[in-house]
Amino acid sequence: MSAVHAMPSERVASTSVRYEVANNVATVTIDRPDVLNAVDLPTEAELIRIWEDIEKRNDIRVVVLTGTGERSFCAGADLKNTSNLKGVEYWAASRPGGFGGIALRETLNVPVIAKVNGFALGGGFEMVLGCDLVVACEEASFGLPEPLVGRLPLDGGMLLLQRQIPYRQAMGMMLTGQRIKAARALEMGLINEVVPRAELDAAVDRWVQQLLACAPLSLRAIKQVVRQTGQMSPSQAHGMRLPELVAALRSEDSNEGVLAFQQKRKPQWLGR
């Protein structure tokens, strides 16, 4: 694995998603503000391609996922322009990684921060549930309104929400389709931080910098272990020899961290 290092700004644009990489940070922005950043099939296909690209790279240490504008992070599936599949056909269709390719993704070991700038509803909320850290502005709101329109939160919502908050709080949201504000989501433990909109960029950057201060292979190992052993007993999980864990323990960075501590300096992470 080659060294992790600062990269010049790199942009890959599409009609519906902006993908930028700079200084080891990838920013993925759903860019459909005219429909509250709702996701149609071409947008979801583009998101899946982006996650696959990030998984192949070793220069990306943090990902920030957000939406364009001040109204919506993502309002879920674009019901006017998604698919002719309905009901059982939709459920049976292959959807790699859950909604947006991220809700149920098991192969992305880089930490992902959801920067929630407005509505996170339906599939948009499922994408938030698939992220590792969540920072929201005060106006943000979260919900799974699918039963209100005769649908189901099939692409991660029913599976993830019950695992991330207490049962009755999860069922209260899912069975009523109710929307909750950011302050309530913070109380429930769904998100990490709520800030005024004017401070959202700075708050997310603070989290990014805290992640970049850590050894990248350590973060990848932590995420892989947590994601893949969450349903095991502690003793079973402790015995797992997962690839990212082994790579971190064998890395040059594991020695660099101790040496830097002894020399009272900041470590210089190589990512190997």
Buried (B, 14 or more C-beta within 10 A) or exposed (E): EEEBEEBEEEEBEBEBBBBBBEBBBBBBBBBBBEBBBBBBEBBBBBBBBBBBBBEEBBBBBBBBBBBBBEBBBBBBBBEEBBEEEEEEEBEEEEBEBBBBBBBBBEEBBBBBBBBBBBBBBBBBBBBBBBBBBBBBBEBBBBBBBBEEEEBBBBBBBBBBBBEEBEEEBBEBBBEEBBBBBBEBBBEBEBBBBBBEBEBBBEBBBBBBEEBBEBBBBBBBBBBBBEBBBEEEEEEEBEEEEBEBBEBBEEBBBBEBBEEBEEEEEEBEBBBB
